[in-house]
Amino acid sequence: MGEIKGIPVAALLPVFIVLAGFVVYCWWDIWHQESVKFMPKWAWAIVCLVSIPLGGIVYLLAGRKG
């Protein structure tokens, strides 16, 4: 397949799949919350996407209500 800095792409694929799944889960959770803390929902969605996985972790720990 190829290599990225000496690491086979096939070895990185599971990591990318897990990270993509984490972002999808965070987005799903944001969408299904009635309200979130500190920022609007759209802002949390952008934070979760831009800073993977830190944004999602911060959202899950601080941004969720209940």
Backbone as numpy.savetxt, mean C-alpha at the origin, in Angstrom:
# Nx Ny Nz CAx CAy CAz Cx Cy Cz
14.67 -14.63 -17.86 13.85 -13.43 -17.86 14.71 -12.18 -17.86
15.64 -12.11 -16.95 16.50 -10.94 -16.86 16.95 -10.73 -15.44
17.74 -9.71 -15.24 18.26 -9.42 -13.91 18.18 -7.92 -13.64
17.98 -7.59 -12.39 18.04 -6.20 -11.93 19.13 -6.14 -10.88
20.24 -5.50 -11.22 21.40 -5.40 -10.33 21.84 -6.76 -9.81
21.84 -7.75 -10.67 22.32 -9.07 -10.31 21.29 -9.97 -9.66
20.07 -9.46 -9.40 19.03 -10.26 -8.78 18.05 -10.70 -9.87
17.80 -12.00 -9.99 16.86 -12.45 -11.01 15.46 -11.85 -10.80
14.84 -11.43 -11.88 13.50 -10.83 -11.82 12.51 -11.81 -11.21
12.67 -13.09 -11.49 11.76 -14.10 -10.95 11.81 -14.13 -9.42
12.94 -13.78 -8.83 13.05 -13.75 -7.38 12.34 -12.54 -6.79
12.24 -11.46 -7.54 11.59 -10.24 -7.05 10.08 -10.24 -7.28
9.61 -11.07 -8.18 8.19 -11.08 -8.52 7.28 -11.30 -7.30
7.56 -12.26 -6.41 6.69 -12.42 -5.23 6.65 -11.18 -4.35
7.76 -10.47 -4.24 7.79 -9.24 -3.44 6.87 -8.20 -4.06
6.94 -8.02 -5.38 6.07 -7.06 -6.05 4.60 -7.45 -5.91
4.30 -8.73 -5.97 2.92 -9.19 -5.83 2.40 -8.90 -4.43
3.21 -9.16 -3.41 2.79 -8.89 -2.03 2.58 -7.38 -1.81
3.49 -6.56 -2.33 3.34 -5.11 -2.17 2.11 -4.59 -2.89
1.85 -5.10 -4.10 0.65 -4.69 -4.83 -0.60 -5.12 -4.08
-0.59 -6.32 -3.53 -1.73 -6.78 -2.74 -1.97 -5.94 -1.50
-0.89 -5.48 -0.88 -0.99 -4.63 0.30 -1.64 -3.29 -0.05
-1.23 -2.71 -1.18 -1.81 -1.44 -1.62 -3.30 -1.63 -1.93
-3.64 -2.71 -2.61 -5.04 -2.98 -2.93 -5.86 -3.15 -1.65
-5.30 -3.86 -0.67 -6.00 -4.02 0.60 -6.24 -2.67 1.28
-5.21 -1.81 1.30 -5.35 -0.49 1.92 -6.41 0.33 1.21
-6.39 0.31 -0.13 -7.40 1.04 -0.89 -8.80 0.51 -0.60
-8.94 -0.81 -0.53 -10.23 -1.43 -0.24 -10.71 -0.98 1.13
-9.80 -0.98 2.10 -10.16 -0.57 3.45 -10.55 0.90 3.49
-9.82 1.75 2.81 -10.15 3.18 2.76 -11.54 3.37 2.15
-11.81 2.69 1.06 -13.09 2.82 0.37 -14.26 2.40 1.26
-14.06 1.36 2.08 -15.15 0.82 2.89 -15.30 1.47 4.26
-14.40 2.35 4.64 -14.53 3.09 5.90 -15.53 4.23 5.71
-16.37 4.45 6.71 -17.29 5.59 6.62 -16.51 6.89 6.69
-15.50 6.94 7.54 -14.64 8.11 7.62 -13.26 7.67 8.12
-12.28 8.49 7.86 -10.91 8.23 8.29 -10.40 9.43 9.07
-9.30 9.25 9.78 -8.75 10.32 10.62 -7.66 11.10 9.89
-7.53 12.35 10.26 -6.42 13.24 9.91 -6.42 13.77 8.47
-6.84 13.01 7.49 -6.84 13.46 6.09 -8.07 12.91 5.39
-8.42 13.48 4.23 -9.53 12.90 3.46 -9.13 11.54 2.88
-10.12 10.78 2.49 -9.86 9.44 1.94 -8.94 9.47 0.73
-9.16 10.43 -0.17 -8.35 10.48 -1.39 -6.88 10.73 -1.06
-6.62 11.51 -0.01 -5.23 11.79 0.38 -4.58 10.53 0.94
-5.31 9.77 1.75 -4.77 8.51 2.27 -4.48 7.54 1.13
-5.36 7.51 0.13 -5.14 6.62 -1.02 -3.84 6.97 -1.74
-3.58 8.26 -1.92 -2.35 8.69 -2.58 -1.13 8.35 -1.72
-1.23 8.60 -0.41 -0.10 8.29 0.49 0.22 6.80 0.44
-0.82 5.97 0.44 -0.61 4.51 0.39 0.08 4.09 -0.90
-0.21 4.75 -1.99 0.39 4.40 -3.27 1.80 4.95 -3.42
2.01 6.17 -2.99 3.30 6.84 -3.21 4.40 6.26 -2.32
4.07 5.94 -1.09 5.11 5.46 -0.18 4.80 4.03 0.28
4.99 3.10 -0.62 4.75 1.68 -0.34 5.95 1.15 0.44
5.82 0.43 1.49 4.64 0.09 2.28 4.39 1.03 3.45
5.27 2.01 3.66 5.17 2.88 4.84 3.84 3.63 4.90
3.36 4.13 3.77 2.09 4.85 3.76 0.93 3.98 4.19
0.90 2.76 3.73 -0.16 1.84 4.14 -0.09 1.48 5.60
1.12 1.30 6.10 1.29 0.98 7.52 0.82 2.15 8.38
1.19 3.37 8.00 0.76 4.55 8.75 -0.75 4.68 8.71
-1.34 4.46 7.54 -2.80 4.52 7.44 -3.45 3.50 8.36
-2.98 2.25 8.32 -3.60 1.20 9.12 -3.44 1.45 10.63
-2.33 2.06 11.02 -2.10 2.31 12.45 -2.73 3.61 12.93
-2.75 4.65 12.10 -3.19 5.97 12.57 -4.43 6.50 11.88
-4.65 6.13 10.62 -5.71 6.75 9.85 -7.06 6.10 9.93
-7.10 4.85 10.34 -8.38 4.14 10.42 -9.18 4.57 11.64
-10.47 4.58 11.50 -11.36 4.78 12.64 -11.96 3.44 12.99
-11.76 3.01 14.19 -12.35 1.75 14.67 -11.72 0.60 14.13
